[in-house]
Structure formats: structure tokens, C-alpha cells
């Protein structure tokens, strides 16, 4: 099992920052995007209909649109231009050790996709729950170039799912939206790979 802890300081509204810590089993690279997808879908469902979710989606989708056109550019160039910063003014800070905490348990059976359960933090303020989605994404972006290049496609697939298939308030979206995002990202990369062969 892997445990992911995201903590926020008491003065979060004045200085938006968070720490992300992982303990337990090593996570394969491809598992990161699935875990983020599951966490985002669960959070979107919990915050459905709120202004907080609207702002989170706006931030993510704006970044996703801008970044999606850059996924095949050299990674150092993308980083140097600041394109990997998900939310302006928000920072990861490993010294943060506040009481406000959201905790995720990630379990995986052999040959199956990991399961993500929010163990603590359901009672956190909506702004912190939304910020946890940003914090986990930023953490994985900083760790993994592949995640940074896949994430925009997943975000845009979520946007399409919530617009065309089912809203965040629909309980089925918690599992269906991540599957849809994985499928759409795979289709995109397959078609891009085929295009590059011609």
C-alpha cells in the first residue's frame, strides 16, 4: 500500500502552499496519472456545484489547453518557459507540516489498476480539497516528465466527459471519468504516433 499525505499551513489563504509526502510501496510511473485521475474525479464529485470546483476546473482546463499544444516540445524548453506551473501563486513547500491534512490510500492487486481511497480530509474546507488536487498534480509533474505531458490530455478529456457524458454530481462519474480520460489520452498518443510514421 502507498499512503499520500498532503498538508496545508494555517495561513493557507495568505500563502497558498502545501507539502506532499509518500510512504509505502513504490509507484510505477504510469500509475501516477491514474491515481491523480481518480483523486480528481472523487474531489470533483464531492465539490460538485460549488464555486470552488468551478475555479479548480477553470485553472486546470486553461493550463491543459495551453500545455496540450506543447507536449511534443523539448521538456527543458517547456520547463524554462514556466509552462509546468499549474496554478500561479501556489507552491509546493516540503516544510509545511500543518494540521490540515488530506490522506490517500493507494492499493493495487497484481495486474489491476490501483484503487484510491480518501482516508482523511473529507471535512476540509473546499478550497483545501481543491488545492490538494493541484498539489498532487504539481508533485507528479515535478517528478515525472511523462506525467507532465499526459496530464493536459487527461484534463481536457475530463472536461469533455463532464460536458458530454455525465456531470460531476453523477456518482458514476467517480469511476467513469478516469476511465474515459485514460482512453482518450491513449487514442491521442496512438494517432500522434501513427501520424509521425507517415
N, C-alpha and C positions, 0 to 999 in steps of 0.2 A: 504494500500500500504506500501511496505517496500522500503526504499532507502539505497543503499550500496555505500559508498564513499571510494575510495582507493586513497591515496595521496602519492606523492613521493617528496623527497627533491631535492633541486637544484644541490646537489653534488652526485646524484644517482650513476653515473659511478664510483666514488671513494668509496662510501659507499652505496652499494645496500640495501636499506631498504624501507619499506612502512608502512603506517598506514591503518587500515581497521575499518570503523565505520558504524554502522547500526542504522537507525532511522525509527520508524513506527511500523507496525504490527509485532507481534512475529512470528517467522518462525518455523513450525514444523520440527523436526529432519530429517524426510525423504525428506523434501523439499530442504535441503541444497545440496544434491548430484545432484538433478535435476537442480537447479539454476547454480551450477558450470558447469554441462554438457552443459547447454545452452550457458553460457558465453564462455566456451572453444570453442564450435563449431562456435559461432559468431566471436570470435577472430581468430580462425584458418582460417576461410573463408576470413576475412579481410586481413590477412597476408599471404595468400596462395602464394607459390612460392618464399618466401623470406628466406634468411639465418636465420633470427630471428626466424621464425616458425620452421625451421629445428632444431635449437638449443633447442627451447622450447620442441618440441616433443621428442628430444633425452633425455633431462633431465627427463621429465615426464615418458617416457617409460622405461628408465633404473631404475628409482625408482619403477615404477609399477611392473616390472619383479622381482626385489629384494624383494619387500614388499609382493607380491602375495603369496609367499610361507610361509609367516609369519602370515597370517590373523587369524589363529586359535590358535596362541600362546598367552600366558597371556599378557595383554596390558601393564602392568608395565614393563615387560621384554622388549617388543618392544621399549617402550619409553626410557628405561635406556640405550639401545644399540645405541640410536641415529637414529633409523630407520624411525622416523617420520619427519625428516628434508628433505624437498623436494628438495631444491637447496642449495648446500654448499656455504657459504659466503653471503647468502641472509637472512635478518632478518625482523621480524615484530617489529615495534617501534611506540608505540601509541603517542609519542611526535611529530612525523612528521606531519607538517601542511603546506606543500609547496603548490605552485600554480598549480603544475602539478597534475591533478585530472582526475580520470575516475569515472563516476557515473552510477549506475544501478538502474532502477526502476523495482520492482517486484510486479506484480499484480496477484491476483488469484480470480477466481469465485468459488463459492461453488462446491465441487466435481470435480473440474478440476485441471490439473497441472498448476503451476504458469507460468506466462509469464515474460520473462526477456527482458528489453529494455535498450540498452546503451544510456543514456541521454547526457552524456558529455564525451569527451575523444577520439572521433574518430580521432582527429588531433594530438594526442600524438605521440611521436616517437615510432616506432615499438618495441624497447626494453622495453619501459614502458608498452605498451599494453600487451606484453608477460609477463612481471613481474607482472602485475595485476592478471593474471590467477594464477600464483604461489602464490601471496599474499592471494587471496581469498581462495584457497585450504588450505594453511597453517593455515589461520584463522579458518576455519571449522575443520581442523584436531585437533587444539588446544582445540576447544570447544566440540568435539563430537567423542567419540571412534568409534561409528558405521560408521561415515563418513570416518574415517581413515582406517577402514577395507574394506569398499566398494570401495573407490577411486581407488586402484590399478586395480581392476577388470574393472572398467569403463575406465580407461586409456588404458588398453590392448584391450578392446572392440573397443575403438576409433581407435586404431592402425589397428585392423583388418578391421574395416569399411573403413578407408581411403585407405587401401591396396587392398581390395577385392570388395567393393561395389561402392564407389564414392570418388573422391579426394576432398580435402578441397576447391578447386576452384569451385566446383559444388554448385550452390545456394541451391539445395535441401538438401545438407549435413547439413545445419544450423538446420533444424528440424529433419532430418532422423537420423543423427549420435547420438544425445542424446537418441532418442527412441531405437535405436539399442543397445546402451550401457546399458540402463535400462533392456532391455530384456535379454541380455547376462549375466548380473550380477545376475538377478533373476534365470535364468537357472542354473547358477553355484551353488548358495546357495541352490536351491531346490535339486539338485543332491547330494550336500555335505550332506544335512540333511537326505536324503534317505539312503546314504551310511553309516551314523552314526547309523541308526536304525538296520542295519543288523549285 
